Amino acid sequence: VEDARAACRDAGPHAIPIACDLADLDSVAAAADAIQALPGSLDAIVANAGIANLPTLQLEYGIERQFLVNHIGHFSLVNLLADRVRDGTGRIVVVSRRAGENHAPAGGIMFDNLDGRRFYRPLTFYGQSKFANALFAKELSRRLAGRGIMVNSLHPGATRGTRLNRDASLGLRITLSAAQVFMRSPAQGAATQALLAASPRASGITGEYWVNCRIAAGNPLLQDADLAGRLWSASQEIVARRGAEIAARGGMKLSEAA
C-alpha cells in the first residue's frame, strides 16, 4: 500500500491508493471490495501488472506462479469489477506481450501442466501466461459485447525502468540491463494502453490485439473460440476452488468468492 500511496502522490490529488497482491486471491477480492465501495462507475480497467522468467518453479494454490499472477489474478479482479464498468463507453485493457506469440507452447495453454509437474521452462511458462492474457481479453470481449464495453489486449514493447524481470536469473537481468539503452521510455511503453483506455481513436473497437498503437495479428490461436472457452472455464475453476477452501474454513461464502 505504501507503493500505491507513492504512485498516487505523483499522479495527483484525485488518485486513490488500493493495495492488490495478484499472487493472493484473498488480496484480489479485498481490493475489488474496496473499489466496489467507491462511488460511481468505472470508465476503464487496465490490467497491467506482471512477473517474468522465474528461474525456478514456484507454486501458489497448486498453480505455477507466473500463470497465477499474470493471468488468474487479473481474471479474478476484472470479473469481480466488470459489473461496475460503464456500459456503452467502458474500456478494459489487458497487457499481454509478444512472448505470447513467440514463446507460448504449441497448443497455447498446457492445461495438463499448469502446476509444472511435467516440466518447467521459465520463458515457456511466461509466454503461456501472456498468451492467456490476450486470449482472456478475446473471450471477455465476446461476453461483454451486449453491454458495449470494449476489451482489447496489447504488446507494450520492451520498456526500461520496469521491474518485470526482477525475479529472473542474474544472467538474464544483466543482459536486460545492458539492453536498456535500446528500450522504450516509460511514456512510449504506456502509449498503446493509454490509447486503448481513453482515446476516441479506439472507440467501438473490441476483441483485438494491438502493437505500436495499431491492431496486429498476434498468436493465430487467438482465433480459437473453443480454446478461449476452455481457458475461461479452467480459470473459473481455479478461483472457485480457492473460494471453496475459504468457505470450508468458515470464511466468506463460495458465491461471494465466485
C-alpha positions as CSV (number, residue, x, y, z in Angstrom):
1,V,0.0,0.0,0.0
2,E,2.9,2.3,0.5
3,D,4.0,1.9,-3.1
4,A,0.4,2.7,-4.1
5,R,0.4,5.8,-2.0
6,A,3.7,7.0,-3.5
7,A,2.3,6.4,-7.0
8,C,-0.8,8.3,-6.2
9,R,1.1,11.3,-4.8
10,D,2.8,11.5,-8.2
11,A,-0.4,11.1,-10.1
12,G,-2.3,13.9,-8.4
13,P,-4.9,14.6,-5.7
14,H,-7.7,12.5,-7.3
15,A,-5.9,9.2,-7.2
16,I,-6.9,6.7,-4.5
17,P,-4.4,4.0,-3.4
18,I,-5.6,0.4,-3.0
19,A,-3.2,-2.5,-2.5
20,C,-3.6,-5.6,-4.5
21,D,-1.3,-8.6,-4.5
22,L,-2.2,-10.6,-7.6
23,A,-0.5,-13.7,-6.2
24,D,-3.0,-13.7,-3.3
25,L,-6.6,-14.2,-4.4
26,D,-7.8,-13.1,-0.9
27,S,-6.0,-9.8,-1.6
28,V,-7.6,-9.6,-5.0
29,A,-11.0,-10.0,-3.5
30,A,-10.3,-7.4,-0.9
31,A,-9.1,-4.9,-3.5
32,A,-12.2,-5.5,-5.5
33,D,-14.4,-4.9,-2.5
34,A,-12.6,-1.6,-1.8
35,I,-13.1,-0.5,-5.4
36,Q,-16.8,-1.6,-5.3
37,A,-17.3,0.6,-2.2
38,L,-16.2,3.8,-4.2
39,P,-19.0,5.9,-5.7
40,G,-19.7,5.9,-9.4
41,S,-18.9,3.5,-12.3
42,L,-15.5,2.7,-13.8
43,D,-14.5,4.2,-17.1
44,A,-11.6,1.8,-17.7
45,I,-9.7,-1.0,-16.2
46,V,-6.0,-1.5,-17.2
47,A,-4.7,-5.0,-16.2
48,N,-1.0,-4.2,-16.3
49,A,0.9,-6.0,-13.5
50,G,3.2,-8.9,-14.2
51,I,6.2,-11.0,-13.3
52,A,8.5,-12.8,-15.8
53,N,11.0,-15.6,-16.2
54,L,11.1,-17.0,-12.7
55,P,14.3,-19.2,-12.7
56,T,12.8,-22.0,-10.6
57,L,9.2,-23.4,-10.4
58,Q,7.1,-21.6,-7.8
59,L,3.6,-22.7,-6.9
60,E,0.6,-20.8,-5.4
61,Y,-2.7,-22.7,-5.0
62,G,-1.1,-25.5,-6.9
63,I,-0.6,-23.2,-10.0
64,E,2.7,-22.0,-11.5
65,R,3.2,-18.5,-10.2
66,Q,3.6,-16.7,-13.5
67,F,0.3,-18.0,-14.7
68,L,-1.3,-17.2,-11.4
69,V,0.0,-13.6,-11.2
70,N,-0.2,-12.6,-14.8
71,H,-3.5,-14.3,-15.7
72,I,-5.5,-15.7,-12.9
73,G,-5.1,-12.7,-10.6
74,H,-6.2,-10.4,-13.4
75,F,-9.0,-12.8,-14.4
76,S,-10.4,-12.7,-10.9
77,L,-10.0,-8.9,-10.4
78,V,-11.6,-8.0,-13.7
79,N,-14.5,-10.3,-13.3
80,L,-15.2,-9.0,-9.8
81,L,-15.3,-5.4,-11.2
82,A,-16.9,-6.0,-14.6
83,D,-20.4,-5.0,-13.5
84,R,-19.1,-1.6,-12.4
85,V,-17.6,-0.8,-15.9
86,R,-19.7,1.8,-17.7
87,D,-22.0,0.4,-20.3
88,G,-21.6,1.7,-23.9
89,T,-18.2,3.5,-23.4
90,G,-16.3,1.4,-20.8
91,R,-12.9,0.0,-21.6
92,I,-11.0,-3.0,-20.3
93,V,-7.3,-3.2,-21.4
94,V,-5.3,-6.3,-20.8
95,V,-1.5,-6.0,-21.2
96,S,-0.1,-9.1,-22.9
97,R,3.3,-9.3,-24.7
98,R,4.8,-10.8,-27.8
99,A,6.1,-13.6,-25.6
100,G,2.5,-14.9,-26.1
101,E,3.2,-15.2,-29.8
102,N,6.9,-16.3,-29.7
103,H,7.3,-18.4,-26.6
104,A,3.9,-19.8,-25.7
105,P,3.6,-23.7,-26.0
106,A,2.4,-25.1,-29.3
107,G,-1.2,-25.6,-28.0
108,G,-1.3,-22.2,-26.3
109,I,-2.2,-23.4,-22.8
110,M,-0.8,-26.5,-21.2
111,F,-4.0,-27.4,-19.2
112,D,-2.3,-30.7,-18.1
113,N,0.8,-28.9,-16.8
114,L,-0.4,-25.7,-15.1
115,D,1.5,-26.8,-12.0
116,G,4.7,-27.6,-13.9
117,R,4.8,-31.2,-12.8
118,R,5.7,-32.5,-16.3
119,F,8.4,-29.9,-16.9
120,Y,9.2,-26.2,-16.2
121,R,10.9,-23.7,-18.5
122,P,10.7,-20.1,-17.4
123,L,10.2,-18.5,-20.8
124,T,7.7,-21.1,-21.9
125,F,5.6,-20.5,-18.8
126,Y,5.9,-16.8,-19.2
127,G,4.8,-17.0,-22.8
128,Q,1.9,-19.1,-21.8
129,S,0.7,-16.6,-19.2
130,K,1.0,-13.7,-21.7
131,F,-0.9,-15.7,-24.3
132,A,-3.6,-16.3,-21.7
133,N,-3.9,-12.5,-21.1
134,A,-4.7,-12.0,-24.8
135,L,-7.0,-15.0,-25.1
136,F,-8.8,-13.9,-21.9
137,A,-9.4,-10.4,-23.4
138,K,-10.7,-12.0,-26.6
139,E,-13.2,-14.1,-24.7
140,L,-14.2,-11.3,-22.4
141,S,-14.9,-9.0,-25.4
142,R,-17.4,-11.6,-26.6
143,R,-19.1,-12.0,-23.2
144,L,-19.5,-8.2,-22.8
145,A,-20.4,-7.4,-26.3
146,G,-24.1,-6.8,-25.4
147,R,-23.1,-4.1,-23.0
148,G,-20.9,-2.2,-25.5
149,I,-17.8,-2.5,-23.4
150,M,-14.6,-2.5,-25.4
151,V,-12.0,-5.1,-24.4
152,N,-8.6,-5.3,-26.0
153,S,-5.1,-6.6,-25.3
154,L,-1.7,-5.3,-26.4
155,H,2.1,-5.7,-26.5
156,P,3.7,-2.6,-24.9
157,G,7.2,-3.2,-26.2
158,A,10.4,-3.6,-24.1
159,T,10.4,-0.7,-21.7
160,R,13.2,0.4,-19.5
161,G,12.6,1.2,-15.8
162,T,10.1,-1.6,-15.1
163,R,10.6,-4.4,-12.5
164,L,9.1,-7.1,-14.7
165,N,12.1,-9.3,-14.6
166,R,13.1,-8.6,-11.0
167,D,12.9,-12.3,-10.1
168,A,14.7,-13.6,-13.2
169,S,18.1,-15.2,-13.1
170,L,21.1,-13.0,-12.6
171,G,22.5,-13.6,-16.1
172,L,19.2,-12.6,-17.7
173,R,18.9,-9.5,-15.5
174,I,22.5,-8.4,-16.5
175,T,21.6,-8.9,-20.2
176,L,18.4,-6.9,-19.9
177,S,20.2,-4.2,-18.0
178,A,22.7,-3.8,-20.8
179,A,19.9,-3.6,-23.4
180,Q,18.1,-0.8,-21.7
181,V,19.6,1.8,-23.9
182,F,17.6,0.3,-26.8
183,M,14.3,0.0,-24.9
184,R,11.4,2.4,-24.9
185,S,10.8,5.1,-22.3
186,P,8.0,4.6,-19.8
187,A,5.8,7.1,-21.7
188,Q,6.4,5.2,-25.0
189,G,5.7,1.9,-23.3
190,A,2.4,3.2,-21.9
191,A,1.2,4.7,-25.2
192,T,-0.8,1.8,-26.6
193,Q,-2.5,1.0,-23.3
194,A,-3.3,4.7,-22.8
195,L,-4.8,4.9,-26.3
196,L,-7.0,1.8,-25.6
197,A,-8.1,3.1,-22.2
198,A,-9.0,6.7,-23.2
199,S,-8.6,7.7,-26.8
200,P,-11.5,8.3,-29.2
201,R,-9.4,6.6,-31.8
202,A,-10.2,3.2,-30.2
203,S,-13.9,3.8,-29.8
204,G,-16.1,0.9,-30.9
205,I,-13.1,-1.5,-31.4
206,T,-13.1,-4.6,-29.2
207,G,-11.6,-8.1,-29.2
208,E,-8.3,-7.0,-30.9
209,Y,-4.6,-7.4,-30.1
210,W,-2.6,-4.2,-30.5
211,V,1.1,-3.4,-31.1
212,N,2.5,0.2,-31.5
213,C,-1.0,1.7,-31.3
214,R,-2.2,-0.4,-34.2
215,I,-4.2,-3.6,-34.5
216,A,-1.9,-6.6,-35.0
217,A,-2.4,-10.3,-35.8
218,G,-1.0,-11.8,-32.6
219,N,-0.9,-15.5,-32.0
220,P,-3.1,-17.4,-34.5
221,L,-4.6,-19.3,-31.6
222,L,-6.4,-16.1,-30.5
223,Q,-9.0,-17.0,-33.1
224,D,-9.7,-20.4,-31.4
225,A,-13.0,-19.8,-29.6
226,D,-13.1,-23.3,-28.1
227,L,-9.6,-22.7,-26.6
228,A,-10.7,-19.4,-25.2
229,G,-13.8,-21.0,-23.6
230,R,-11.7,-23.8,-22.1
231,L,-9.3,-21.3,-20.6
232,W,-12.2,-19.3,-19.1
233,S,-13.7,-22.5,-17.5
234,A,-10.3,-23.6,-16.1
235,S,-9.7,-20.1,-14.7
236,Q,-13.1,-20.0,-13.1
237,E,-12.4,-23.4,-11.5
238,I,-9.1,-22.2,-10.0
239,V,-10.8,-19.1,-8.5
240,A,-13.8,-21.1,-7.3
241,R,-11.6,-23.7,-5.7
242,R,-10.0,-21.0,-3.6
243,G,-13.4,-19.8,-2.6
244,A,-14.4,-23.3,-1.6
245,E,-11.3,-23.6,0.6
246,I,-12.2,-20.4,2.4
247,A,-15.9,-21.5,2.8
248,A,-14.8,-24.8,4.3
249,R,-12.9,-22.8,7.0
250,G,-16.0,-20.8,7.8
251,G,-14.9,-17.7,5.8
252,M,-16.8,-15.9,3.1
253,K,-19.3,-17.8,1.1
254,L,-18.4,-19.6,-2.2
255,S,-20.9,-17.4,-4.1
256,E,-19.0,-14.3,-2.8
257,A,-15.7,-15.7,-3.9
258,A,-17.0,-16.7,-7.4
